[in-house]
Amino acid sequence: MNSSLLVNKATNTQSAIRLPVIGANWKLHKDLAETESFFEKFRSLVDDFGYCEVVICPPFLDIATAVSAAEQTTIHIGAQNLYWENDGAFTGEVSGEMIKASGCSHVIVGHSERRRYFGETDETVLKKLVAALEAGLTPIVCIGESERKNVESVLEKQFRCGIAPLSAEQFAKLIIAYEPIWAIGAGKTATPEIAAAAHRLIRGHVTKHLGAQAANQVRIIYGGSVKPDNAQSLMAQEEIDGFLVGGASLDAVSFAALVNLYKSEEKSESRINQSCNYV
Ligand code: 13P
């Protein structure tokens, strides 16, 4: 499985289905040696990633090492941030074009830690999304509420101001990560029902702003204390198209266990049938 357009074996017709994505957000963790040893171990634990899109996002300085460690595999490498200008007097910043040229295919945009500690806003998120898309990167744009209240209004505003102004063509290349801040690094994940309800809400906004086709196709992944022992019940929700994983992605064994959850043919088959309900 390497395309989001697959043949539905039951009817032998083509249907738009959503290939699961599993992203590793390493945040401010791992040096070059640790990056090398992660990949050596991880590659020996997962043999074929056709059943899902695996994206590993190390710190900038580890990207070259990660890109060469991922050669001859289908592991994608992503950055955790970018700046919206391509060049100029912007000390400390890195552009989308530079990230693309370094061998990355993805970039995380608007993570709640960037919003909270580095002053990112819906407006800068939108600028970064446009820059990432222009550079040919797939953005993984993060949205989520800080407390379990006002969920609807927070998601509505983040979507309306940070994402909805994109054209349908631009939007088609995005991955959305729903990351409730109260669940990040907290050891308490959203229940599958809570996460699925938020994903439905987001998909509803996509329908309203960009139409049913865009809503059917966009992958909405969940992030917040995902671990091998809670992932199965989350991924059983048809609304949840994968994960963005922090802490559990730092260990090759636990990240491989998450990736391998998507491996069984039975699971893929059931997702195909579930996904076809949308079209
Ligand atoms: P944790 O998995 O450590 O909760 O982090 C989630 C996250 O922020 C991924 O971007």
Boltz pocket constraint, residues with backbone or C-beta under 6 A from the ligand:
constraints:
  - pocket:
      binder: B
      contacts: [[A, 25], [A, 111], [A, 179], [A, 183], [A, 184], [A, 185], [A, 186], [A, 187], [A, 223], [A, 224], [A, 225], [A, 226], [A, 244], [A, 245], [A, 246], [A, 247], [A, 248]]
      max_distance: 6.0
